[in-house]
Amino acid sequence: MSRLGSRKRVMTAVLVAALLAGCGGRDGGGARNFFNPEEIPLESYSAEQIFERGEFELNRSRPDDAAFFFSEIERLYPYSDWARRALIMQAFSYHRDQDYPNSRSAAQRFIDFYPEDDDAAYAQYLLALSYYDQIDEVGRDQGLTFQALQALREVIERYPESDYARSAILKFDLAFDHLAGKEMEIGRYYLRRNHYTAAINRFRVVVEDFQTTTHTPEALHRLVEAYLSLGLTQEAQTAGAILGFNYRSTDWYEDSFALLTGQGLTLEAAGDSWLRQVYRQTVKGEWL
């Protein structure tokens, strides 16, 4: 082969490499024609070029591919500023792909490596979301809900001034309500089967530990039902009194009022049960 032919082959290879690196034209949709890592090793490209490829994959809704490219920056350029930026994007990409364990792992690495970084709050928030976004049905095991609550609390306590803290507070309340819903579901199950003591124990948890949730009015009404079924009228009256003081506008109050007055009972604190203590705290404001 002539020297001229050899030189032309080299120049052609250089131009092809430049095009594959993203410096060439665009496709019909306007997106850049990025490199093909199967043809040219990723080691041949800069951290910035690989980062742009990750963003490109995100923009065309391929978060799994995006996570791969962001993770390669962490591997190839571990001490660069691009590695820091790629790590938080890696956590985001995995989360968008619903790969929650890997999202959680990447977020935790970011927190460990860059605890003072501006994106640390977002990393903690993503970690919490990796639990929270798996909470679906009340009937399933609530272990993830507890983990979500713990992680959300971390966001609220460690980054109280961040935008993520405000969102975390909202999600914390929703997750807390979710746990109360689980207790209510089990309590109703026992109540339907006339296992009144077991049902009362579940409704008591809601009244004592989940007072701020939307389930408290129903829990008090179910206590009225269960206690009346057991013939424990004083406890039923006290539950009705709490319901009447705090939730008079609800249908649950009306139902309890009908049950109690139908048996000639008033809605007033009576006896000295655990409900009397709740009455003193929530109605009388006596906490000691």
C-alpha positions in Angstrom: 0.0 0.0 0.0 1.3 3.5 -0.9 2.2 6.1 1.7 -0.6 8.3 0.4 -3.2 5.5 0.8 -2.0 4.8 4.3 -2.4 8.5 5.3 -5.9 8.7 3.8 -6.9 5.6 5.9 -5.7 7.2 9.1 -7.5 10.5 8.3 -10.7 8.6 7.6 -10.5 6.8 11.0 -10.0 10.1 12.8 -13.1 11.6 11.2 -15.2 8.6 12.0 -14.1 8.7 15.6 -15.0 12.4 15.8 -18.4 11.7 14.5 -19.0 8.9 17.0 -17.9 11.1 19.8 -20.9 13.3 19.2 -19.3 16.1 17.2 -21.1 15.2 14.0 -24.7 15.7 12.7 -28.1 15.1 14.2 -30.7 12.5 13.6 -34.2 13.3 12.2 -35.6 14.1 15.7 -32.9 16.7 16.4 -31.0 14.6 19.0 -27.2 14.3 18.8 -25.6 11.2 17.2 -23.6 10.0 20.2 -20.8 7.5 20.2 -21.2 3.8 20.1 -19.3 2.3 23.1 -19.5 -1.1 21.5 -17.2 0.2 18.7 -14.9 2.5 20.6 -14.1 1.9 24.3 -15.6 4.4 26.8 -12.0 5.0 28.0 -11.5 6.9 24.8 -14.0 9.6 25.8 -13.9 12.4 28.3 -16.0 12.5 31.5 -18.0 15.3 30.0 -18.8 13.4 26.8 -20.0 10.3 28.8 -22.0 12.6 31.1 -23.7 14.1 28.0 -24.5 10.6 26.8 -26.2 9.9 30.1 -28.3 13.0 29.8 -29.2 12.0 26.3 -30.4 8.6 27.4 -32.5 10.3 30.1 -34.1 12.6 27.6 -35.2 9.7 25.5 -36.6 7.9 28.5 -33.9 5.2 28.8 -33.0 5.7 32.5 -31.3 2.2 32.7 -28.9 3.2 30.0 -28.4 6.6 31.6 -27.5 5.0 34.9 -24.9 2.8 33.1 -23.1 5.8 31.6 -23.2 7.8 34.8 -21.8 4.8 36.7 -19.0 4.5 34.1 -17.9 8.1 34.9 -17.6 7.1 38.6 -15.5 4.1 37.5 -13.3 5.9 34.9 -12.9 9.3 36.6 -13.5 8.6 40.3 -11.9 11.7 41.7 -13.2 14.3 39.2 -16.0 16.8 39.6 -17.8 15.0 36.9 -17.8 11.8 39.1 -19.6 13.8 41.8 -22.2 15.1 39.4 -22.6 11.7 37.8 -23.2 10.0 41.1 -26.3 12.0 42.0 -27.5 11.6 38.4 -26.9 7.9 38.7 -29.1 7.8 41.8 -31.8 9.8 40.0 -31.6 7.5 36.9 -31.9 4.3 38.9 -34.9 5.7 40.8 -36.6 6.7 37.5 -36.0 3.2 36.3 -37.7 1.9 39.5 -34.4 0.2 40.5 -34.8 1.3 44.1 -31.9 -0.7 45.7 -29.4 0.7 43.2 -30.8 4.2 43.6 -30.5 3.9 47.3 -27.0 2.6 47.1 -25.9 5.5 44.8 -27.6 8.1 47.0 -26.0 6.7 50.1 -22.5 6.8 48.4 -23.1 10.5 47.5 -24.0 11.3 51.1 -21.0 9.4 52.4 -18.5 11.0 49.9 -20.0 14.5 49.7 -21.9 15.2 53.0 -21.4 19.0 52.7 -22.4 19.3 49.0 -25.4 21.2 48.0 -26.9 18.1 46.5 -26.6 16.1 49.7 -30.1 17.1 50.7 -31.4 15.8 47.4 -29.4 12.6 47.8 -31.0 12.0 51.2 -34.4 12.8 49.7 -33.9 10.3 46.8 -32.9 7.7 49.4 -36.1 8.3 51.3 -38.1 8.1 48.0 -36.6 4.7 47.3 -38.6 3.4 50.2 -41.6 5.7 50.0 -42.4 5.0 46.3 -42.7 1.3 47.1 -45.5 1.9 49.5 -48.6 0.8 47.7 -51.3 -1.3 49.3 -52.4 -1.1 52.9 -52.7 -4.9 53.0 -49.0 -5.5 52.3 -46.2 -5.7 54.9 -45.4 -2.3 56.2 -41.7 -2.7 56.8 -41.0 -0.4 53.8 -43.3 2.2 55.4 -41.3 2.2 58.6 -38.0 2.6 56.6 -39.6 5.4 54.6 -40.6 7.2 57.8 -37.1 6.9 59.1 -35.4 8.2 55.9 -37.9 11.0 55.5 -37.2 12.1 59.1 -33.5 12.3 58.2 -34.4 14.7 55.4 -36.5 16.8 57.7 -34.0 16.9 60.6 -30.8 17.2 58.6 -32.0 19.7 56.0 -34.8 21.6 57.6 -34.4 24.7 55.3 -34.4 22.8 52.0 -37.2 22.5 49.6 -36.9 18.7 50.0 -37.8 19.0 53.7 -41.2 20.5 52.9 -41.9 17.7 50.5 -40.6 15.2 53.1 -43.0 16.5 55.7 -45.9 15.9 53.4 -44.8 12.4 52.5 -44.0 11.6 56.2 -47.6 12.5 57.1 -49.0 10.3 54.2 -46.7 7.4 55.2 -47.8 7.8 58.9 -51.4 7.7 57.8 -50.6 4.6 55.8 -49.5 2.8 59.0 -52.6 3.8 60.8 -54.6 2.4 57.9 -52.9 -0.9 58.3 -53.9 -1.0 62.0 -57.5 -0.1 61.0 -57.6 -2.8 58.4 -56.6 -5.5 61.0 -58.9 -4.1 63.6 -61.9 -4.2 61.3 -60.9 -7.8 60.4 -61.1 -8.8 64.0 -64.3 -6.8 64.6 -66.1 -8.6 61.8 -65.2 -11.9 63.4 -66.3 -10.8 66.8 -62.8 -10.9 68.2 -63.5 -7.8 70.2 -60.4 -7.7 72.4 -58.1 -8.1 69.5 -59.9 -5.4 67.6 -59.8 -3.0 70.5 -56.0 -3.4 70.8 -55.6 -2.3 67.1 -58.0 0.6 67.4 -56.2 1.7 70.6 -52.9 1.9 68.7 -54.5 4.3 66.2 -56.0 6.5 69.0 -52.9 6.6 71.1 -50.1 6.6 68.5 -51.7 7.9 65.3 -53.9 10.7 66.7 -53.1 13.1 63.9 -54.1 10.8 61.1 -57.4 10.7 59.2 -58.2 7.3 60.8 -58.8 8.5 64.3 -62.5 9.3 64.1 -63.3 5.8 62.7 -61.1 4.2 65.3 -63.0 5.9 68.1 -66.3 4.8 66.6 -65.1 1.2 66.2 -64.1 1.3 69.9 -67.7 2.3 70.7 -69.0 -0.7 68.7 -66.5 -3.1 70.3 -67.0 -2.0 73.9 -70.8 -2.0 73.5 -70.5 -5.6 72.2 -68.6 -6.5 75.3 -71.0 -4.7 77.6 -68.3 -2.2 78.7 -70.6 0.8 78.5 -68.3 3.3 80.4 -65.5 2.7 77.9 -67.9 3.1 75.0 -69.3 6.3 76.5 -65.8 7.8 76.9 -64.8 6.9 73.3 -68.0 8.6 72.2 -67.2 11.7 74.3 -63.8 12.1 72.7 -65.3 11.6 69.3 -68.0 14.2 70.0 -65.5 16.8 71.2 -63.0 16.4 68.4 -64.9 15.1 65.4 -68.5 16.2 65.9 -68.9 17.0 62.2 -68.1 13.5 61.0 -70.4 10.7 60.1 -68.6 8.5 62.7 -69.8 10.8 65.4 -73.4 10.5 64.2 -73.1 6.7 64.1 -71.7 6.5 67.6 -74.3 9.0 68.9 -77.1 6.8 67.5 -75.5 3.6 69.0 -75.1 5.1 72.5 -78.3 7.0 72.8 -80.2 4.0 71.3 -79.1 2.2 74.5 -80.0 5.0 76.7 -76.4 6.1 77.2 -74.8 9.5 77.1 -71.5 10.5 75.5 -69.5 11.4 78.5 -66.2 10.4 80.1 -66.9 7.6 82.6 -64.9 5.1 84.5 -61.1 5.0 84.7 -59.9 3.2 81.5 -57.1 4.1 79.2 -59.6 6.1 77.2 -60.3 8.3 80.3 -56.6 9.3 80.1 -56.9 10.1 76.4 -60.0 12.2 77.3 -58.1 14.2 79.9 -55.3 14.8 77.5 -57.2 15.7 74.3 -60.2 17.3 75.8 -59.1 18.8 79.1 -55.5 19.4 78.1 -54.2 17.5 81.2 -51.0 15.8 80.1 -49.5 15.1 83.5 
